[in-house]
């Protein structure tokens, strides 16, 4: 029996119900919530798509996905049989306005079945270009005017640039209130990302030194070993800056740099994040070459396997100038962070799959120690690893055993998992949607503030074709210019040892 509060009755419509995201992520997440007794006592899940499934065939497809992608692949206790009773399929054409009455009919039938009006959640797991039209047609339904019980979930990318993001916000807010709109960024659902707030604000030893007086610089790396994995068509319209920096990485920056909230109210947390985005120093187009580096991988070898270059990938223009690597130096102009550089980088076909945040503290004075101690002198460093392993590592100085005063850096490691079967990011986020908790979701002003930060870089790169693409090999750490970007300040990129 559960000993926690569970969400109210909910009816979840998944547009793109026969698609890849639902198959790999959404249905496995909902199934895990059901096993852990976090799902409402009364709930329904309706997959929407054009594919001609009946309920039984659709359930079998989802079960295949769960067996392949769920963190619980075994069904030893018959959970699936009970869960699948709540799953149905609605075949409809999302482009036909008349078909949307089918949704209203399903809601009415479920309302009668449950004996109460459930939260109605529309999850738009569809291509970005389809979202505005679906949102318009949903907005015309009478039930969407019930702001306390109707919610719409929008997958990233949220817009292609500042203009399109603003237009999409305006369109959505013309039919829904802000509290009904859940702009999802799956990074924010990761346990290790949420742990940043606990690390910072629940521990008195960090907050007093979390500022420009004690921190030298911050690095954020989000690297992948894979290429575009058959998504060349999407990536040609995106690139590393749009795909990773504008959303995931800037959100991580916000969590590291935000001021302490007065409560964990959703808008209080999001207000503090927006303050960070607004304080990030504006980059002029003339400065872009000094603070931003782009790259594109060529063909080569990856862990002993021959791999194609980006231009040879499926659905990619053979003359493409799209970046698969981006590195940027940011500054946050406020009292806490003035003149502390934040170095961020992301790329595909890199040496490791890793997402980590490094807080490099200023070096302690060594004048009181003998020369042999100074040889191995190292500044303190806090590393928050988000993937592949969730880990927090604090480096400090310690004396080596022996008669001489020789120091060595020592790592104190905290692994928050401790062997537990941690929830996937989508589990956390879907539960929050059902509960009406918007803390981990992007607000309209957050989205637009993030686009404003990267637009000068995007516009400069689009107006100036890159010289020398491809400029880094697979299984490397990106182009040489990225090393030069940080070396000019006397620093170097910090890489994590590979996970064994």
C-alpha positions in Angstrom: 0.0 0.0 0.0 1.2 3.5 -0.8 2.1 5.8 2.1 2.2 8.9 -0.1 -0.3 11.3 -1.6 -1.3 10.3 -5.1 -2.6 12.6 -7.8 -6.3 13.2 -8.5 -8.1 11.3 -11.2 -6.4 11.9 -14.6 -7.1 11.2 -18.2 -3.9 11.5 -20.4 -4.2 11.9 -24.2 -0.9 11.3 -26.0 -0.8 12.8 -29.5 1.8 10.8 -31.3 0.7 7.7 -29.3 2.1 5.3 -31.9 5.4 7.3 -32.1 8.9 6.7 -30.8 8.8 9.0 -27.8 5.8 7.2 -26.3 7.2 3.8 -27.2 10.6 4.5 -25.5 9.9 7.0 -22.7 6.3 7.9 -21.9 4.5 4.6 -21.6 7.5 3.0 -19.7 7.4 6.0 -17.4 3.7 5.7 -16.7 4.0 2.0 -16.2 6.8 2.5 -13.6 4.6 5.1 -11.8 1.8 2.5 -11.7 4.1 -0.2 -10.2 5.3 2.3 -7.6 1.7 3.2 -6.8 2.1 6.8 -7.8 -0.7 6.7 -10.5 -4.1 8.0 -9.5 -6.7 5.5 -8.3 -8.7 6.5 -11.4 -6.9 7.1 -14.6 -7.0 6.6 -18.3 -4.3 6.7 -21.0 -5.4 7.3 -24.6 -2.9 7.1 -27.4 -3.8 9.2 -30.4 -2.5 8.5 -33.9 -3.4 7.8 -37.5 -2.0 4.3 -37.5 -4.9 1.7 -37.6 -4.5 0.0 -34.2 -7.2 -1.6 -32.2 -6.8 -1.5 -28.4 -5.3 -5.0 -28.1 -2.7 -4.4 -30.8 -1.8 -1.0 -29.4 -1.3 -2.4 -25.9 0.9 -5.1 -27.3 3.1 -2.5 -29.0 3.5 -0.6 -25.8 4.3 -3.7 -23.9 7.1 -4.4 -26.4 8.5 -0.9 -25.7 8.3 -1.5 -21.9 10.1 -4.8 -22.2 12.9 -3.1 -24.1 13.2 0.4 -22.5 11.6 0.3 -19.0 13.9 0.1 -16.0 11.6 -2.7 -15.0 11.6 -5.1 -17.9 10.2 -8.1 -15.9 6.6 -8.4 -15.0 6.7 -10.9 -12.2 3.5 -9.8 -10.5 1.0 -9.3 -13.3 1.3 -5.4 -13.2 0.9 -5.2 -16.9 -2.5 -7.0 -17.0 -3.9 -4.4 -14.6 -2.2 -1.4 -16.1 -3.2 -2.2 -19.7 -6.9 -2.1 -18.7 -6.4 1.7 -18.5 -4.9 2.0 -21.9 -6.9 2.6 -25.1 -6.2 3.9 -28.6 -8.0 6.6 -30.5 -7.4 6.7 -34.3 -7.9 10.2 -35.6 -6.3 12.6 -38.0 -4.9 15.5 -35.9 -5.2 17.8 -38.9 -9.0 17.3 -39.2 -10.9 19.7 -36.9 -14.0 17.4 -36.9 -12.0 14.6 -35.4 -11.5 16.5 -32.2 -15.1 15.8 -31.1 -13.9 12.2 -30.6 -11.7 13.6 -27.7 -14.7 15.3 -26.2 -16.7 12.1 -26.4 -13.9 10.1 -24.7 -13.7 12.7 -21.9 -17.5 12.5 -21.4 -17.5 8.7 -21.3 -14.5 8.6 -18.9 -16.2 11.2 -16.6 -19.2 8.9 -16.3 -17.1 5.9 -15.7 -15.0 7.5 -13.0 -17.9 9.3 -11.4 -16.0 12.6 -11.4 -14.4 15.0 -13.8 -10.7 14.1 -14.2 -7.7 16.2 -14.9 -7.4 16.1 -18.7 -3.8 16.2 -20.0 -2.9 16.6 -23.6 0.7 15.5 -24.3 1.9 16.7 -27.7 4.5 14.1 -28.6 4.6 15.3 -32.2 6.8 17.1 -34.7 7.3 20.8 -33.8 5.5 22.0 -36.9 2.3 20.2 -35.9 2.1 21.6 -32.4 0.5 25.0 -33.3 -2.3 23.5 -35.3 -3.1 20.8 -32.7 -3.0 23.4 -29.9 -5.5 25.6 -31.9 -7.9 22.8 -32.4 -7.7 21.7 -28.8 -8.2 25.3 -27.6 -11.6 25.3 -29.4 -12.8 22.4 -27.3 -15.1 23.6 -24.4 -13.3 21.4 -21.9 -10.0 23.4 -22.4 -11.5 26.4 -20.8 -11.6 24.6 -17.5 -8.2 25.9 -16.4 -7.9 24.1 -13.1 -8.3 20.6 -14.7 -7.0 20.9 -18.3 -3.3 20.9 -19.1 -1.2 20.8 -22.3 2.3 19.5 -22.4 4.7 20.7 -25.1 7.9 18.9 -26.0 11.0 20.7 -27.0 12.2 22.3 -29.2 10.0 25.2 -28.2 10.5 27.4 -31.2 13.3 27.6 -33.7 14.4 31.1 -32.7 13.2 34.0 -30.5 10.6 35.1 -33.0 9.0 31.6 -33.5 9.2 30.9 -29.7 7.4 34.2 -29.0 4.7 33.5 -31.7 4.1 30.0 -30.2 3.8 31.5 -26.7 1.3 34.0 -27.9 -0.7 31.4 -29.7 -0.8 29.1 -26.7 -1.6 31.9 -24.3 -4.4 33.0 -26.5 -6.2 29.7 -25.7 -4.7 28.5 -22.4 -3.5 30.2 -19.3 0.1 30.0 -18.3 -0.7 27.6 -15.5 -2.1 25.1 -18.0 1.0 25.1 -20.2 3.8 22.6 -19.3 6.9 23.1 -21.5 8.9 20.0 -20.9 12.7 19.7 -20.7 13.5 16.1 -19.7 16.9 17.2 -18.3 15.2 18.9 -15.4 13.5 15.7 -14.4 16.8 13.9 -13.7 17.4 13.0 -10.1 20.9 14.5 -10.2 19.7 17.8 -11.6 17.1 18.1 -8.9 19.8 17.2 -6.4 21.6 20.5 -7.2 19.0 22.5 -5.3 19.3 20.2 -2.3 23.1 20.3 -2.4 23.1 24.1 -2.5 20.4 25.1 -0.2 20.2 22.3 2.4 23.9 22.5 3.3 25.2 25.4 5.2 28.8 24.7 4.2 28.3 25.6 0.5 26.1 28.6 0.3 28.5 31.1 2.1 31.3 30.3 -0.5 29.0 30.0 -3.5 30.0 33.3 -5.1 32.7 35.3 -6.9 34.9 35.7 -3.8 35.6 31.9 -3.6 34.7 30.4 -7.0 37.2 30.9 -9.9 35.1 29.5 -12.7 32.3 27.1 -13.6 32.3 24.5 -16.4 29.4 22.6 -17.9 30.0 19.7 -20.3 27.3 17.7 -22.1 29.0 15.3 -24.5 27.7 12.4 -26.5 29.5 9.6 -28.2 26.8 9.0 -30.8 26.2 10.9 -34.0 22.8 12.1 -35.2 21.4 8.5 -35.1 19.2 8.8 -38.2 17.8 12.2 -37.1 19.8 14.2 -39.7 16.6 15.9 -41.0 15.8 17.3 -37.6 19.4 18.1 -36.8 19.9 20.1 -40.0 17.2 22.5 -38.6 18.7 22.5 -35.2 22.4 22.2 -34.5 24.2 21.9 -31.1 23.5 25.4 -29.9 19.7 25.1 -30.4 19.5 21.5 -29.4 21.5 21.7 -26.2 22.8 25.1 -25.1 19.6 27.1 -25.5 17.6 24.8 -23.2 19.4 22.0 -21.3 22.7 23.8 -20.5 21.2 27.2 -19.8 18.8 25.5 -17.4 21.7 23.8 -15.6 23.4 27.2 -15.4 20.3 28.7 -13.8 20.3 26.0 -11.1 23.9 26.6 -10.3 23.7 30.4 -10.3 20.2 31.2 -8.9 19.6 32.9 -5.6 18.1 31.0 -2.7 14.3 30.8 -3.1 12.1 31.8 -0.1 9.9 28.7 -0.8 9.7 25.8 -3.2 6.6 27.3 -4.9 6.8 26.8 -8.6 6.8 30.4 -9.6 9.3 31.3 -6.9 11.8 28.8 -8.3 11.1 29.9 -11.8 11.4 33.6 -10.9 14.9 33.0 -9.6 15.9 31.2 -12.8 14.6 34.0 -14.9 16.7 36.4 -12.9 19.8 34.5 -13.9 18.9 34.5 -17.5 18.3 38.2 -17.5 21.6 38.8 -15.8 23.7 36.9 -18.4 25.9 39.4 -20.2 24.7 40.2 -23.7 27.0 39.0 -26.4 27.4 41.4 -29.3 27.8 40.0 -32.8 31.3 41.5 -32.9 32.3 39.5 -29.8 31.0 36.1 -31.0 34.3 34.9 -32.3 36.0 35.6 -29.0 33.4 33.8 -26.8 31.9 31.1 -28.9 33.3 28.1 -30.9 31.5 25.8 -33.3 32.6 22.5 -34.8 31.4 19.6 -36.9 32.7 16.0 -36.7 34.3 14.3 -39.7 34.6 10.7 -40.5 36.9 8.5 -38.5 37.1 5.9 -35.8 34.9 5.6 -32.7 35.9 3.0 -30.1 37.4 0.9 -32.8 34.5 1.3 -35.3 34.6 3.3 -38.5 31.9 6.0 -38.5 30.8 8.5 -41.1 31.2 12.3 -40.8 28.2 14.5 -40.2 28.0 15.4 -43.9 27.8 11.7 -44.8 24.9 11.0 -42.4 21.4 10.2 -43.7 19.2 13.3 -44.6 22.2 15.7 -44.1 23.2 18.2 -46.8 26.6 17.2 -48.1 27.6 20.8 -47.8 26.1 21.4 -44.4 27.4 24.2 -42.2 25.4 22.9 -39.2 27.4 22.7 -36.0 27.6 19.4 -34.1 29.7 21.0 -31.3 29.4 24.3 -29.6 31.4 25.9 -26.8 30.5 29.3 -25.2 31.9 31.5 -22.4 29.2 33.3 -20.5 29.2 35.9 -17.7 26.5 36.6 -15.2 26.4 40.3 -14.3 25.2 40.4 -10.7 26.6 40.7 -7.2 27.1 37.0 -6.8 28.8 36.1 -10.1 30.4 39.3 -11.5 33.4 38.3 -13.7 33.2 34.6 -12.9 33.3 32.8 -16.3 30.9 30.0 -17.1 32.4 27.8 -19.8 29.9 25.4 -21.5 30.4 22.9 -24.2 28.4 20.2 -25.9 29.0 17.9 -28.9 28.3 14.7 -30.7 30.9 12.0 -31.5 32.9 13.0 -28.4 35.3 10.9 -26.4 32.7 10.2 -23.6 29.0 10.2 -23.0 29.0 12.6 -20.0 27.1 15.5 -18.5 28.8 17.2 -15.6 29.1 20.5 -13.8 32.4 21.6 -12.3 32.7 24.3 -9.7 36.4 25.3 -9.5 37.3 27.2 -6.4 40.0 29.7 -6.1 43.4 28.5 -4.9 44.1 28.7 -1.2 47.3 30.6 -0.2 50.3 28.3 0.2 52.8 30.6 1.9 52.7 28.8 5.2 53.7 25.4 3.7 57.2 24.2 2.7 58.2 24.0 -1.0 57.5 20.3 -1.3 53.9 20.9 -0.4 53.5 23.6 -3.1 54.5 21.1 -5.8 51.2 19.3 -5.6 49.0 22.2 -4.5 45.5 22.0 -6.0 42.5 24.1 -5.7 39.3 22.7 -4.3 36.8 21.4 -6.9 33.2 20.3 -6.7 32.0 18.1 -9.6 28.3 17.2 -10.1 28.0 14.3 -12.5 24.6 14.0 -14.1 25.2 11.1 -16.5 26.2 8.4 -17.1 26.6 8.1 -13.3 24.9 10.3 -10.8 27.7 11.4 -8.5 28.9 14.4 -6.4 32.7 14.6 -5.9 34.5 17.1 -3.7 38.3 17.5 -4.1 40.3 18.7 -1.1 44.0 18.7 0.0 45.3 16.1 2.4 48.8 15.3 3.7 50.4 12.1 2.4 51.6 9.6 5.1 55.3 10.1 5.8 57.8 12.4 7.3 57.7 15.2 4.7 54.9 17.7 4.4 53.6 16.5 1.0 50.1 17.1 0.0 47.8 15.2 -2.4 44.4 16.0 -3.7 41.8 13.6 -2.3 38.2 13.0 -3.6 35.3 12.6 -1.3 32.5 11.0 -3.4 28.8 10.9 -2.8 26.7 8.6 -4.9 23.0 9.6 -4.3 21.7 6.4 -5.8 23.1 4.0 -3.2 21.9 1.1 -5.3 18.3 2.3 -5.5 16.2 1.9 -8.6 16.0 5.6 -9.3 13.0 7.0 -11.3 13.5 8.1 -14.9 13.2 11.8 -15.7 9.9 11.4 -17.5 8.4 9.6 -14.5 9.1 12.7 -12.3 7.8 15.1 -14.9 4.6 13.2 -15.8 3.8 12.8 -12.1 4.3 16.6 -11.7 1.9 17.3 -14.6 -0.8 15.1 -13.0 -0.2 16.8 -9.6 -0.2 20.3 -11.2 3.3 21.1 -10.0 5.0 23.3 -12.6 8.3 23.8 -10.8 10.4 21.8 -13.3 8.8 23.2 -16.4 9.7 26.2 -18.5 7.6 29.4 -18.2 7.0 31.6 -21.3 9.4 34.3 -20.1 12.1 31.7 -19.3 12.0 30.3 -22.9 12.2 33.7 -24.5 15.0 34.9 -22.2 17.0 31.9 -23.1 16.5 32.5 -26.8 17.6 36.1 -26.4 20.9 34.9 -25.0 21.9 32.7 -27.9 20.4 34.7 -30.8 23.5 36.9 -31.5 25.6 33.7 -31.8 23.1 32.0 -34.0 22.7 35.0 -36.3 26.4 35.5 -36.6 27.1 31.9 -37.4 24.3 31.8 -40.0 25.6 34.9 -41.7 29.3 33.7 -41.7 29.8 30.2 -43.2 32.3 28.3 -41.1 35.9 27.8 -42.4 37.3 24.3 -42.3 34.3 22.1 -41.4 34.7 19.3 -40.4 37.1 20.4 -37.8 37.2 17.6 -35.2 37.5 13.9 -35.4 35.3 11.3 -33.7 36.4 10.1 -30.3 38.0 13.5 -29.5 37.0 16.4 -27.3 36.0 18.7 -30.1 37.9 21.3 -32.2 41.2 22.9 -31.2 39.5 26.3 -31.0 37.5 25.1 -28.0 40.8 24.5 -26.2 42.0 27.9 -27.2 38.8 29.6 -26.0 39.4 28.5 -22.4 43.3 28.5 -22.5 43.2 32.3 -23.2 42.0 32.7 -19.6 44.7 30.3 -18.3 42.3 27.4 -17.8 41.7 24.0 -19.4 38.6 21.8 -19.9 38.1 19.3 -17.2 37.2 15.8 -18.3 35.9 13.0 -16.1 37.7 9.6 -16.0 35.7 7.1 -18.1 33.2 5.0 -16.2 34.4 1.4 -15.9 
